[in-house]
Amino acid sequence: MSGFDYIVVGAGSAGCVLANRLTADGKHRVLLLEAGPRDTDPWIHVPLGYGKLFNAKSVNWSYWSEPEPELNGRRIFTPRGKVLGGSSSINGLVYTRGQPEDFDDWETPGWSFGELLPYFKKCEDQARGADAFHATGGPLAVSDQAEPHELCDAFIEAAVQAGHPRNPDFNGERQEGAGYSQLTARNGVRCSTAKGYLRPAEKRPNLRVETNALASKIVFSGTRATGVEYLKDGSTLRAGAAKEVILSGGAINTPQLLQLSGLGPAQLLGEHGIPVLLDQPNVGEHLQDHFQTRMVLKCTKPVTLNDDMQSLWRQLKIGLRYVFQRKGPLTVSAGYAGGFWRTRPELKRPDVQTHFLAFSTDRMGEKLHPFSGFTASICQLRPTSRGYVRIRSADPREAPAIRYNYLSTEHDRRTMLDGMKLLRRILAQPAIQPYIASEYRPGAEVQSDDDWLAYLRETGTTIYHPTCTAMMGTGDTAVVDSHLRVNGLEALRVVDASVMPAVVSGNTNAAVIAIAEKAADLIRADPRA
């Protein structure tokens, strides 16, 4: 196919934003390639439906990591969206931007928090209304939880009793404290970027969307990207881009495609018979993710989702409440409530986060426990451990090798240990103790640092925020420059979580959307594009 100005690879959180913004003025033709299907699975649009999609290979890449050295050699399941909307169609909907210092610390021209805040606001249609930190009228619906829950209220009060502030807005003046999470939904329906950004853009004649189209290689003329090869319906097809090819496949798929196209560590490419176009050893390196560990509490009252699932009548009631009122458990995000904490008082800002859920399970996406139970977790916000994404072969259909290297530094081990102890102190407070029959996991026998570290290694996992595998910046480790152009090549740009120099302090989806909003302006203003 020809006649396109831009080809965007990946219709996820960033790709849908670009498809909308780059076609808005009608001047440019855009081809959007998505390896997965359209977002027609009904569970995509029900907030709690993320549990049904966790293992659904129809809309999920369902990756596994390599054996993790510090996690007893366990391989970590890594869900990523493979559908219009990408991970914004299957994630837990939690809307958290991170901390202003995160973006300032990137030390990349144009990417400070002050310079990104207008883009955070541009994307939002904030249910609470506009203020200094929020805006209305944007494509992305951001709302409060449909209703409170007594367990969440008890947890928030317990955090206050433990000395932490109450916080009604984690994306406002400060992040620290306990409160309810906001979510990317409106009236009980998920607002993915496919719904918020892509659906309006699909009405435009200058946008073409190809689903079930797996990008296999970037096409170059010399050092200039001129198109993309992709697999669809058993055939290899090629599309040309007059202006730019833009990769928005995410922190796993983007470095994979770069490596398949001859951009990456020369030794790795040579091992798989791929001609080296650009020896760039940092493509796929520096992978960073949030590591988390959960505590599971048995509840004294039958008020959890576990209890709901034991009763056909309660299930029917939940379904009817959702259909007619858009309330109830089906409207809840993957972080109903929670908080951001400092593990040491001398720290200037929170270094761990809690997601609080009114249900419990051994593994997300699997059957809930047969007893009344709820969950509280700790994830480290700014880990120092780094991993990698590397192709296993020249076949684009083969998943790459992913290694996170969780807990590979003493700093990360110490932070997680302190975070779990902090969480246990919150759960020991009078406000929530009447709800706790016992600590199911890890259990009262876990007390010493060695006990805690063993528990982290046995049960810890990802919280699904891979980033940093095509880092932007000005130093030697940078794969892209401050305009997200791939260094050393022409007409090739990366716009997704892989460009973050360091993972943000919170759920990553909001930051990726803001990055894409800013990138759209950079692309349209670029005289070379």
BELWOVEN-V473720 format. One line per field, one symbol per residue. phi: phi as a letter, one per 40 degrees, with the letter a starting at -180 (. if undefined). A space follows every 50 residues. Layout:
phi=???
This chain:
phi=.bgccbbbchcbdcccccdcccbccgcbcbbbbbcccccccdcdccdccd cccdbcccbacfcbccdcdcbfgccbcbcacbadgfcccbccgcbbchbd cdccccfbdgbccdccddcdccccbccchcacbbabgccbcbbcdcacbc ccdccccccccchcccbcacbbcacchbicccacaafgbdbcccccbcdc ccccccbbbbcfbccbaccbbgbbcbiacabafgbcbbbbbcbabbcbcg cbcccccdcccgbicdcccccbgcdccacbcccgcgdbaccbbbbbbccc bcbccdcdccbcccccccccccccbfbgdcccccbdbiabbccbccccad bbbbbbbcaaacadgbccccbcaabbbbbccbcbcbbabbccaccccccc cbbcgdfcbcdcccccdccccccccccccdcbdccbcaccachcccbcdc cccccdccbcacbgbcagcaccibcccccbcccgcccgbbgbbbbacccc cacccidcccccccdcccddccccccccc
